[in-house]
Amino acid sequence: MSWFREDRKVSYLRSFCNNVIKAGPMPKHVAIIMDGNRRFAKKVNCARSKGHEKGFEKLTEVLEWCFDLGIPEVTVYAFSIENFKRSQEEVDGLLELARQKFDRLLEEKEMLQKHGVCVRALGDLTLLPEDLQQSIARVVKLSQNHTKATLNVCLAYTSRHEISHAVKSVAEGVELGLIRPRQAHSSLDVTELLLEKCLYTSQSPHPDMLIRTSGEVRFSDFLLWQNAIDDHEAKKLQAESEWELQCVLDETSVSPVSVFNGNGHAPMSELNGDAAYEVAVTNGYHTCQLSQNSYKELLARPHIQQRLDSYRQSKQARIIKFLAHLSEKQSHYFETICSN
């Protein structure tokens, strides 16, 4: 089945309803757990592989609905690391389905370009067969400069693995001397904001809506960090028609993205920590030994302000260099895989 259906027609009524919904607050990023394929296969008495194929067909429909509604970014939980624990036959079938669909995207590269869809793959791709890694890498590189819409496909992914990978990346940065760890009486480069920039989703805003098609409401190790900060609950969607998605959107109040939205602004607690560090370094004692008035008086002194500005600039330079290192590593991985 194609990712793009050019002959698809949208009725006047559906178009009208879409426009009404788009007049209100709309999510910028929707995360979808497309599950229940095995239960569907059992229900209709067909092979599990057929159930997964039907699940992909429904996924393409849901993506079309999101496109019609003007939702610019969608993240789909396609293959969990936990799926490797299933029978070898089922795992092979899932990987073959992924291989076919990414190869189909390569065949439809003109459509990818026409619709401006950027495809990203999130997860530990090294756990996948090399030929599948190659197909994924080619699609990612082919679409990396497209800006109209973004499709994030989570493969060989769990949220625990994502957070663990981010921590290892930070540890590598410290080991290479790119960023500084926290030491006695010192400020720190390693913050929640930096850790978040090491997640697979670092290029995306947090999802402001999470939908699960099976009717379950648990997160199943999917985007736990991102959804914990924004305090979402999973919305049920049987995905029978676009009307159901419209109802979910109509019932949901879309809240603003939280402070940890990857916009480059440090939280106030981090800025205050930098200031306290400079006061302590300049005066040779802990800031906790100072009264609030004394602390403010010292912080207001021009030479401390100059030191603070200089420190923040050097800290920002270290973080930029570290994040560039991570980006280069990722680019090198995709380049190497594509050239094999």
C-alpha positions as CSV (number, residue, x, y, z in Angstrom):
1,M,0.0,0.0,0.0
2,S,1.2,3.5,-0.9
3,W,2.1,6.1,1.8
4,F,0.3,8.7,-0.4
5,R,-3.1,8.4,-2.0
6,E,-3.4,11.0,-4.6
7,D,-6.9,9.9,-5.7
8,R,-8.3,10.5,-2.3
9,K,-11.2,12.9,-2.1
10,V,-12.3,14.8,1.0
11,S,-16.0,15.5,1.2
12,Y,-17.4,19.0,1.6
13,L,-18.8,18.1,5.1
14,R,-15.5,16.7,6.3
15,S,-13.6,19.7,4.9
16,F,-16.0,22.0,6.7
17,C,-15.6,20.2,10.0
18,N,-11.8,20.2,9.6
19,N,-11.9,24.0,9.1
20,V,-14.1,24.5,12.2
21,I,-11.8,22.4,14.4
22,K,-8.7,24.2,13.0
23,A,-10.2,27.5,14.0
24,G,-9.6,26.6,17.7
25,P,-6.4,25.6,19.5
26,M,-4.7,22.7,17.6
27,P,-1.9,20.4,18.6
28,K,1.4,21.0,17.0
29,H,2.7,17.5,17.7
30,V,0.6,14.3,18.1
31,A,2.1,11.0,19.4
32,I,0.4,7.8,18.4
33,I,0.7,4.3,19.8
34,M,-0.7,2.1,16.9
35,D,-1.3,-1.1,18.7
36,G,-3.9,-3.8,18.9
37,N,-2.8,-5.5,15.6
38,R,-2.5,-8.9,17.2
39,R,-5.9,-8.6,18.9
40,F,-7.4,-7.6,15.6
41,A,-5.9,-10.6,13.9
42,K,-7.2,-12.9,16.5
43,K,-10.6,-11.3,16.3
44,V,-11.0,-11.8,12.6
45,N,-9.1,-15.2,12.6
46,C,-6.2,-14.2,10.4
47,A,-2.4,-14.5,10.7
48,R,-0.6,-11.9,12.9
49,S,1.4,-10.7,9.9
50,K,-1.9,-9.8,8.2
51,G,-2.9,-7.9,11.4
52,H,0.3,-5.9,11.3
53,E,-0.3,-5.1,7.6
54,K,-3.8,-3.9,8.4
55,G,-2.3,-1.8,11.2
56,F,0.0,-0.1,8.7
57,E,-2.9,0.6,6.3
58,K,-4.7,2.3,9.2
59,L,-1.6,4.2,10.1
60,T,-1.5,5.8,6.6
61,E,-5.1,6.8,7.0
62,V,-4.4,8.4,10.4
63,L,-1.5,10.3,9.0
64,E,-3.7,11.6,6.2
65,W,-6.3,12.8,8.7
66,C,-3.5,14.6,10.7
67,F,-2.3,16.2,7.4
68,D,-5.9,17.3,6.6
69,L,-6.2,18.9,10.0
70,G,-2.9,20.8,9.6
71,I,-1.1,19.0,12.4
72,P,2.6,19.5,11.4
73,E,4.3,16.7,13.4
74,V,3.4,13.1,14.2
75,T,5.4,10.6,16.2
76,V,4.5,6.9,15.7
77,Y,5.5,4.0,18.0
78,A,6.2,1.4,15.3
79,F,8.6,-1.1,16.9
80,S,9.6,-1.5,20.5
81,I,12.8,-3.1,21.7
82,E,10.5,-5.3,23.7
83,N,9.1,-6.7,20.4
84,F,12.4,-8.6,19.9
85,K,11.1,-10.9,22.7
86,R,8.3,-12.1,20.5
87,S,8.5,-15.3,18.4
88,Q,11.2,-15.2,15.7
89,E,8.5,-15.6,13.0
90,E,6.6,-12.5,14.2
91,V,9.8,-10.4,14.7
92,D,10.9,-11.3,11.1
93,G,7.5,-10.4,9.8
94,L,7.5,-7.0,11.6
95,L,11.0,-6.2,10.3
96,E,10.1,-7.3,6.8
97,L,7.0,-5.0,6.9
98,A,9.2,-2.1,8.0
99,R,11.7,-2.9,5.3
100,Q,8.9,-2.8,2.6
101,K,7.5,0.4,3.8
102,F,10.8,2.3,4.0
103,D,11.7,1.0,0.5
104,R,8.3,2.2,-0.7
105,L,9.1,5.7,0.7
106,L,12.2,5.6,-1.4
107,E,10.1,4.8,-4.5
108,E,7.8,7.6,-3.6
109,K,10.5,10.2,-3.0
110,E,8.8,12.7,-5.4
111,M,5.7,12.5,-3.3
112,L,7.8,13.1,-0.1
113,Q,9.3,16.2,-1.7
114,K,5.9,17.4,-3.0
115,H,4.3,17.2,0.4
116,G,7.5,18.4,2.2
117,V,7.5,15.6,4.7
118,C,10.7,15.1,6.8
119,V,11.0,11.5,8.0
120,R,13.0,10.9,11.2
121,A,13.8,7.5,12.7
122,L,14.0,7.5,16.5
123,G,15.6,4.7,18.5
124,D,18.6,2.4,18.6
125,L,18.8,1.6,14.9
126,T,21.9,-0.5,15.3
127,L,19.7,-3.2,16.8
128,L,18.0,-3.6,13.4
129,P,19.2,-5.6,10.4
130,E,21.8,-3.7,8.3
131,D,19.7,-3.7,5.1
132,L,16.8,-2.1,7.1
133,Q,19.2,0.4,8.6
134,Q,20.3,1.3,5.0
135,S,16.7,1.9,3.8
136,I,15.9,4.0,6.9
137,A,19.1,6.1,6.5
138,R,18.4,6.8,2.9
139,V,14.9,8.0,3.6
140,V,16.1,10.1,6.5
141,K,18.8,11.8,4.4
142,L,16.5,12.2,1.4
143,S,13.9,14.1,3.4
144,Q,16.0,15.9,6.0
145,N,15.6,19.3,4.5
146,H,11.8,19.1,4.1
147,T,9.9,21.5,6.3
148,K,6.1,21.3,5.8
149,A,5.5,18.3,8.0
150,T,7.5,15.8,10.1
151,L,6.9,12.1,10.7
152,N,8.9,10.5,13.5
153,V,9.0,6.7,13.4
154,C,10.1,5.1,16.6
155,L,12.0,1.8,15.8
156,A,13.9,-0.3,18.3
157,Y,12.8,2.2,20.8
158,T,11.7,2.3,24.5
159,S,11.7,5.4,26.6
160,R,14.0,3.8,29.2
161,H,16.5,3.1,26.4
162,E,16.2,6.7,25.2
163,I,16.9,8.2,28.6
164,S,19.8,5.7,29.2
165,H,21.2,6.7,25.8
166,A,21.0,10.4,26.7
167,V,22.8,9.8,30.0
168,K,25.6,7.9,28.2
169,S,25.9,10.8,25.7
170,V,26.4,13.3,28.5
171,A,28.9,11.0,30.2
172,E,30.8,10.8,26.9
173,G,30.8,14.6,26.7
174,V,32.3,14.9,30.2
175,E,34.9,12.2,29.4
176,L,36.0,14.1,26.2
177,G,36.2,17.3,28.1
178,L,33.5,19.0,26.0
179,I,31.3,19.7,29.1
180,R,32.0,20.0,32.8
181,P,30.6,17.8,35.5
182,R,29.4,19.3,38.8
183,Q,32.2,19.6,41.4
184,A,32.5,21.1,44.9
185,H,31.4,24.7,45.0
186,S,31.0,24.8,41.2
187,S,28.1,25.3,38.8
188,L,27.3,22.7,36.3
189,D,26.9,22.2,32.5
190,V,24.8,19.0,33.0
191,T,21.2,20.1,33.6
192,E,17.8,18.7,32.7
193,L,17.7,20.9,29.7
194,L,21.0,19.5,28.4
195,L,19.9,16.0,29.0
196,E,16.7,16.7,27.1
197,K,18.7,17.9,24.2
198,C,20.4,14.5,24.1
199,L,17.1,12.6,23.7
200,Y,16.1,11.2,20.3
201,T,13.3,13.7,20.2
202,S,15.6,16.7,20.7
203,Q,14.6,18.3,17.4
204,S,10.9,18.2,18.3
205,P,8.6,20.0,20.7
206,H,6.9,17.8,23.3
207,P,3.8,16.1,22.0
208,D,0.7,18.0,23.2
209,M,-1.5,15.0,22.6
210,L,-1.0,11.2,22.9
211,I,-3.4,8.8,21.2
212,R,-3.5,5.1,21.6
213,T,-5.6,3.1,19.2
214,S,-6.2,-0.1,21.2
215,G,-8.2,1.6,23.9
216,E,-5.5,1.1,26.5
217,V,-4.4,4.2,28.5
218,R,-0.9,3.1,29.7
219,F,2.1,4.6,28.0
220,S,4.0,1.3,27.3
221,D,7.4,2.9,27.7
222,F,6.7,5.5,25.0
223,L,7.9,9.1,25.4
224,L,7.8,8.9,29.2
225,W,10.1,11.9,29.8
226,Q,8.2,14.1,27.3
227,N,4.8,13.2,28.5
228,A,5.7,13.3,32.2
229,I,6.7,17.0,31.9
230,D,3.6,18.0,30.1
231,D,1.3,15.7,32.2
232,H,-0.7,14.0,29.4
233,E,-2.9,11.0,29.5
234,A,-3.4,8.7,26.6
235,K,-6.5,9.4,24.6
236,K,-8.5,6.4,23.2
237,L,-9.0,6.3,19.5
238,Q,-10.4,3.3,17.7
239,A,-9.3,4.8,14.4
240,E,-12.3,3.7,12.4
241,S,-12.7,7.1,10.8
242,E,-11.5,10.7,10.7
243,W,-14.7,11.7,12.6
244,E,-13.3,9.9,15.7
245,L,-10.0,11.9,15.5
246,Q,-12.0,15.1,15.2
247,C,-14.0,14.2,18.3
248,V,-10.8,13.5,20.3
249,L,-9.4,16.9,19.2
250,D,-12.7,18.7,20.0
251,E,-12.8,17.2,23.5
252,T,-9.1,17.9,24.3
253,S,-7.9,21.2,25.6
254,V,-4.5,21.8,24.1
255,S,-2.2,23.3,26.7
256,P,0.9,25.4,25.9
257,V,4.2,23.5,25.7
258,S,6.1,23.5,29.0
259,V,9.3,25.4,29.7
260,F,11.4,22.4,28.6
261,N,10.5,22.9,24.9
262,G,13.9,22.9,23.4
263,N,13.8,26.6,22.5
264,G,17.2,27.3,23.8
265,H,16.2,29.3,26.9
266,A,17.6,28.0,30.2
267,P,15.2,27.5,33.1
268,M,15.5,30.2,35.8
269,S,16.9,27.7,38.4
270,E,19.9,27.1,36.1
271,L,20.5,30.8,35.6
272,N,20.3,31.3,39.4
273,G,22.7,28.5,39.9
274,D,25.2,30.2,37.6
275,A,24.8,33.4,39.6
276,A,25.3,31.7,42.9
277,Y,28.4,30.0,41.6
278,E,30.0,33.3,40.6
279,V,29.3,35.0,43.9
280,A,30.8,32.0,45.7
281,V,33.9,31.9,43.5
282,T,34.5,35.7,43.7
283,N,34.1,35.9,47.5
284,G,35.5,32.5,48.6
285,Y,32.5,31.2,50.6
286,H,29.2,29.5,50.1
287,T,26.3,31.6,49.1
288,C,24.3,30.0,51.8
289,Q,26.4,31.9,54.3
290,L,25.1,35.2,52.9
291,S,21.9,36.9,53.8
292,Q,19.6,37.6,50.9
293,N,20.4,41.3,50.9
294,S,24.2,40.6,51.0
295,Y,23.8,38.1,48.2
296,K,21.9,40.6,46.0
297,E,24.4,43.4,46.8
298,L,27.3,41.2,45.8
299,L,25.6,40.0,42.6
300,A,24.9,43.6,41.6
301,R,28.6,44.5,41.6
302,P,29.8,45.2,38.1
303,H,32.8,43.0,38.3
304,I,30.7,40.0,39.3
305,Q,28.2,40.7,36.6
306,Q,31.1,40.7,34.1
307,R,32.4,37.4,35.4
308,L,28.9,36.0,35.3
309,D,28.3,37.1,31.7
310,S,31.7,35.7,30.7
311,Y,31.0,32.4,32.5
312,R,27.6,32.0,30.8
313,Q,29.1,32.7,27.4
314,S,31.9,30.1,27.9
315,K,29.3,27.6,29.3
316,Q,27.1,28.2,26.2
317,A,30.1,27.7,23.9
318,R,30.9,24.3,25.6
319,I,27.3,23.1,25.3
320,I,27.1,24.2,21.6
321,K,30.3,22.3,20.9
322,F,29.0,19.2,22.7
323,L,25.7,19.2,20.9
324,A,27.5,19.7,17.5
325,H,29.6,16.6,18.4
326,L,26.5,14.6,18.9
327,S,25.0,15.9,15.7
328,E,28.2,15.0,13.8
329,K,28.1,11.5,15.2
330,Q,24.6,11.0,14.0
331,S,25.4,12.4,10.6
332,H,28.4,10.2,10.3
333,Y,26.3,7.1,11.2
334,F,23.8,7.8,8.4
335,E,26.6,8.6,5.9
336,T,28.4,5.4,6.7
337,I,25.2,3.2,6.5
338,C,24.2,4.8,3.2
339,S,27.6,4.2,1.7
340,N,27.7,0.5,2.6
